């Protein structure tokens, strides 16, 4: 086949303080910056991203790949209208120049909201479908946190979502999408589709597939693939847990199933939906205040790995800016021993530390610069322990293979507390984010990560215990506290919680 290949990734927290302009998609951070032309086919080699897995699998089958445009930006508030329209126009122009094609693959997130659209991916797929016609297969991979819409299902032939959170199977999901297109090429008939929307929202930290109930649900989702139900074979099933900090009509978990017959697709979707609904009450977990979490960690600290505090509400992977200081303030106030926090986003402080040099002591107003929470910076004297350029190779299961670029980065110290301060936002989900500054995570008693779940892939094996902390930030963990206005009527804003009245 001649397959047109591209992608447009953004996870939108509509309650976040900062939007995503075009420049955010040009900038390299955890992943490469905007790619187009032949470079697109080589830029992701060895990385855990869907398009990398797709390219390797499709080329191994001998298919010809025609590069379009691929880009992503760190999760934030809405993608600007200018950025969305500019990128979509670039992608469609490249599609027009590609000539005769047999299929389209798109590496999408599934939770993009723009200044002018609630459903960024649905509109993109609609425009792609209009460009290629109804006879060309269009397949997209999706993030596990996609808010899937009827339009996304209508204008694609298949949507194939991750099955792990932490997302260690992103590349594998791209390979699954390639296998699906190859199956179409070798005779798979056009599949019937079924979609089921779940009537309650699930907080991000409760979607972790390393623990129940998600672990069992995703095992069953995988087992359905290839099964025969009644009069038809199931080709693929996905359960997208949804991205709850998106105030849109279609925000919710979704089950999607594809099969030879409508009856088989419906039965597969119904089975997974029933399992999710039956588990509703198990999608809740304890949230700790910053004060109590730090006090508990100090009291229970020991050897053999850190107690990890997940600063989930300021997670840059969910729209936070990574610069709130609620937990940091408590670490310093309670004189936490052998503690570290990563990664705090404060370009100004990183620059001051670099200019002062290693070994210097200087007064800084640290963090709380972007308006992600109603708080003041930590105003104190810090020692500059290490300065780096923020460039390193990630080695963990989530970011593994990515050349990370945090910009000027400083390791600061206040008493027994070390802080990694960077010039670019990034979710702390790889040990190298600390190690490249000289911090050995396994030697710590307490570790604070600005992350919700992805940190568990690399840091989890080190942890003596994990506490989820409810400290200031825009990725609200208790969804009942969010001022929703656009959800569909009747959706419960927390598992077993109150229904949205509209």
N, C-alpha and C positions, 0 to 999 in steps of 0.2 A: 504493500500500500504506500501511497504518498500521503503522509500524515502531517497536517499543519499543527504546530506545537507552540503553546504560549501559556501565560499565567498572569493573574492579577490578584494579589493577596492583601487583604486588610481585615482585621478583626476590630469592629467598631463598638466602643463603649460610649453610648450617647450621653452619659453623665460625666465623662472625663473633661478635664480643663483645656486640652489642646487639640486642635484639628490637624489633619494630615494634608499639607499642600503638596504640590508636584515635587518639590525638592526633597520631601521625606522619602519618596519612592526612588529618587536618584541616588540617595546616600547609602553606601554600604554600612551595615551594622552587624547583626548576627548573621545575615545572609548577604550575598552580593547585591550591589545596586542594580538599577534598571539595566536589563540586557536586551539586545536586539541583534538581528543578523546572525551570522555564523558563530559569534562568540557565545550565543545562548546555548549552543549544543555542547560547549566544553566548560563553561563557567562553574558548573555544579558537580563536576566529577568527584566522586567519593563522599558527597555530602548527604546527610539525612534530610532531604527535601523531596517532595513527590516527583517533581520534574526530573530529578536525577535518576530515580528508579525507573521512570517511564522511558527516558532516553536509552538507558542501558538495555532494558528488556526489549524495547521495540527494535533497536539496532541489532540485537542478538538474533532476532527473527528475520532480519534482512529487509526491514521496511525503510523507506526513505523519509527522513524527517525534514520538514520545511519550517525554519524558525520564524516566529512572529515577534512577540514582545513578552517579556516576563519581568515583573517587578513586585516588590512588597514594601511595606512600611511598618514600623513598630506600632502595635495597637494604640489607639488614641480615640479621641472624639471623631466626628464625621470627616470623611474624605471631602475635600472641597470640590465644588462643582467643576471648577476649572481643571483640577487634577484629573478627576474621573473622565470628563469628556475628552481631554487631551490624550490620555492613555488609551481609552477605548478607540478613539480615532486612529491612533498609531497602530493598534492591533488590527483593526479592520482594514486599514490601508495595506498592511503587510499581507493580510489574508487575500486581498484583491490581487496583489502582485505575485502571489504564490503560484498562480496558474491552476492547472487541473489538479484537484485533490480528491482523495478517497475517504478521508476522515479528518476530524478535528479533535485534539486533546487539549484541555485547559486545566491548569493547576490553579484551583480557586480555594478560597477559605470557606465562604458560605455565610458569613456574618458581616458583610460590608454594608454600611449605611452611609449615604452621602448627604450633602446639604440639600439635594433636590430629589433624592430617591430613598425609600425605605429598603428597597431590595436591589442592591447594586449588582449582584450576580444574576438575578432573574432578568434584569434589563440587558445585561451583557449577553447572556445566552439567547435572548430574544433577537438581538441585533445580529449575532453570529448566525442564528438559524435563518434569518431573513437573507443574509448574504450568501449562504451555501445551499439553501433549499431544503426540502424535506427528505431528500433521498440520501444525503450525506450523514453518516453517523457522527454524533457529537457526544463525547464522553468527557466527564470532568471528575477529578478527585476533589474531595472536600475534607476540611478539618472536622474532627470529632465534635467541635463546638458550633458547627453550622446551625443557623436558624433557617431550615429548609422551607422554601415556599412552593406553592403550586406552580408558579411560573418557571421556577428552576427545573422542576420535574417535567413540565410540559415541553420545554424547548431543548431538552437534552435526551439522549438515548439511554444514558445511565449516569447516575451519581454514585460515586464509590468513596466512602468515608473511612478515616482512620478507625482503628479498633483499640488503640492504646492511649492512655493518658497517665503518665507522661507519654508524649507522642514519639515513641521510639520506632514506630512503623511507618513514618512518612514516606521514605523511599520505597518501602515494600508496597504501600498503597498505590504509588505511581506505577509500580510493576504490575499490580493487579489490574489497573486501568489499561495498561498495555496488553495484558493477556485477554481482557474483555474485547478490545478492538480486534485482536488477532483472531479470537473466536468468531467474531462477526465476519471477518475476512475468509474464514474457513468453513462458514456455513451456518453459524448460529442465527436462527430467524429473529426478526424484530420482536423484542420482548414486551409482554404485558407489564404494566406498572401498577403499584399500589403504594399509597402514602397514608400514614396515620399520625395525626398530631396528638401529642400527650398534653393533658390538661393541667399540668403543674410544672413550675420552673424548678430547676435543680442548681444549687450553688456550685461554682466551679470546684471547690475543694471536695465536694461530695461526689464528684464524677470520676474520681481516681479509679483506674481499672486494676490497680494492685490490690484493692480491697473490695469486699462485698458492699453493696449488691452488684456494683458494676462488673466486677470480675466474672461472676457467673453469667450475667446477661450477655457479655461479649463472647464468652465461650459458646453460648447457645446460638448467637448470631452467626458465628463462624461455622458452626455445625450444620446450620440450615443450608449453607451454600452447596449446591450440587445435589441436594436431596430431592426426592420425588414426592410431591404432595398431591394425592388424588390423581388428576389427569395431566399433570405437568411437572417439569423439572425446574427447580429454582436455580437461577444463574448467579444472583448476588443479592445480599441483604445488608443494609446499613442501619445503625442506630446512631443518630447524631444527638448528643445530649443537650445541645443548644448553648447559646451565649446569653445568659440572663441579663447582663447590664446593657441591653439594647432595647430601648423603649420603642418597639415597633409592633405592628399587628401580628406578625408571624413569629414573634419571639416565643420559642418553646422547644422542647425535645421533639424529635420526629423519627419515625421508622419509615424506611423506603425499601421496597422489595421488587425484584424483577424475576419473571418466570415465563415459561413457554405459554402458559394460559393465564387468563384473568383470575380463575378460581385458585390456582396455585399461588399466584402473587398475593392475593387477598389473604389466603390462609397463613402464609409466611409472615406477612405484616401483622396480622391479628395475633399470632402467637407471641411475637416479640412485644407488641403493645400490651398484651395481658400481663406478661412477666414484669414489664416496667411498672405498670399500674399496681400490681400486687406488692411491689417492693417500695411503694411511695414512702411509707413511714421510716424506711431505713436510709433514706437520702438526707439525713440530718446528722450534725456532729457538733461537739462542744467548741465554743469560741471563747478564747481567753482575752482578758484585758491585758494591755501592755504591762501594767504594774504587776498583776498577778502572775503573768507568764514569766517575767524576769525573776520575780521572787521565788517562784517554784524552781526555775532552772538553777538559780544560785544554791538553793537548799538541797537540790538533788544532783548537783554536778559531781562528776567523778572522772575516773580514767576510762579508757576504752571507747572514746568517741564522744562527740558533742550531743547535747540536747539541742534540737533545732527548732527555732521559732520561725514559722512561716508568716511573714508580714504581707498577708494576701491582699489587703485592701490597697496597697501601694505597688502592686505587681505591674511592672511595665509590659508584661505579656497580656494584660487585660485592661489596658488603658490608663494605668497609673503612670506618673512621671518618675517614680523611683526616688523622690526627694523629700518625703515626709519623715519626721524625726521623732514620732511618738515613742517608738521602741528604743531608739538611740538615747533619748533623754533619760529613759528609765535605766538603761545599762549604766550610764555615767552616774546617775543619782544614787543607785544602789551598789555602786562600786563592784560591778560584776568582774569576776576573775577570768582570765584566759578566754575572753570573749571577742568575737569579730562580727562585723556587719558588712554585707555586700549585696548589691553594689549601689552606693548612693550617687545620684546624678546631681552634680554641682560643678559645671565647667569653670565658674569663677574661682571657686575654692581650689580646684585642681590646678588651675593656672597659678594662683598665688603660691601654692605649695611648691610647684615646680620652680618658680622663680626664686623662692627662698632657699631651696636646695635640701638635699638629704641631711638630717641631723639638726636642722633648724627648728626653733620653737616659735610659733606665731599664733596670734589671736585670729580666729576665724568666726564668721557667722555662717554656720554650716547648715545646708539644706533649707527646705521650706521657701523656695524661691519662685515656684511656678504656680502657686495657688491651688495645689491639689488638696489642701486641707487648711482649715482656719487655725493656724499655729504660727509661732515665731521660730526663726532659726535657733540652733544651739550655739550660743555665744560663749566661747571658751578658748583656752589656749591648748594647742595640739602640737605634738612633735611630728615632724615629717620623717618617716622611717624609710620610705622608698618612693621613687618616681619612675614611671615607665611611660612608653608611648602607647600603651594599651593594645599593642598588636601581639597576637599569639594564636596558636592552633588549638582549637577546642578538641578535647579527647573523650568526653563523656558520651553516653548513648543518645542524648537528645541533640546537642549541637555538634556532635562528633564529626570531624572533617572540615568544619567551617573555620576560615581564617577570620577571627573576630577582630573588631576594630572599635575600641572604646575611647579612642582619642587619648589625650594626656590624662594619665591616671596616677593618683597618689595614694599611698598607704599611710594613714595618720594614726596616731596613738594618743589616747587619753587614759592614764592609769592602766588598768588591765583590759581596756577596750580598744580594739583595732578597727579602723573603718577604711574600706576601699572606696575611694571617691573617683568617679569617672566623668568624662566630658561628653559621653553619649549614653543614652538610655539603653539598658539591656537587662532582661530578666536574669537573675542569678541562678543558673541551672547547670553550670559546669565548674568543676573544681579548679580548672585552670584560671578562672576569673579571679580566684584568690591566690593560687599558687604562683602566678606570674609576678605577683608582688612580694613573694617570699613567705606567705602564710600557708602553713600545712593544716588543712581542715581537720584531719584526724587527731591532731594534737590539742584541739580546742576543747574547752568545757561547754561553751555556749556558742552557737552560731545562729545569727539572724540572716535570713535570706529574703530578698524582695521577690517573692515567687509564691504561687499558689500550690502547684503540684509538680511542675516539670523538674524542680530541683530533686525530687525523689529518685529520678533515674540515676543520677551520679552521686548525690549526697546521701540518699536513703540508706545504702548499705553501711554507712559510717555512723548513723544516728542511733543513740541509745533510746531516744524518744522524740516524737514530733508534736509540737503544739501549734495550733492554728490561732493566730493572734488577730484580734479585732482592734486595730490601731488606725488612726486617721488615714484616709485615702479614698479615691473615687470608685474603686472596685468593691462596692459594699457587699460584705459577706452575708449579712442578714437581709435578704431581698425585700422583706416586708418594710424596711426603712427607706426604700427607694421611691421617689415621687413619680411613679409611672402615670402616663396619660394615654398611651396609644395601644396597650395590649388588647387582645380580643376579650370580650366580655366573658367572664366565668373562669378564666385561667387562675389557678391558685398560685400566688406569688412566692410561696414556699411550700415544700412538701407538707401536706396536711394543714396548710395555712389557709388564710382567708382568700376568697375569690375576688378577682378584680371586678369592680362594679361598673366600670366604664365611665 
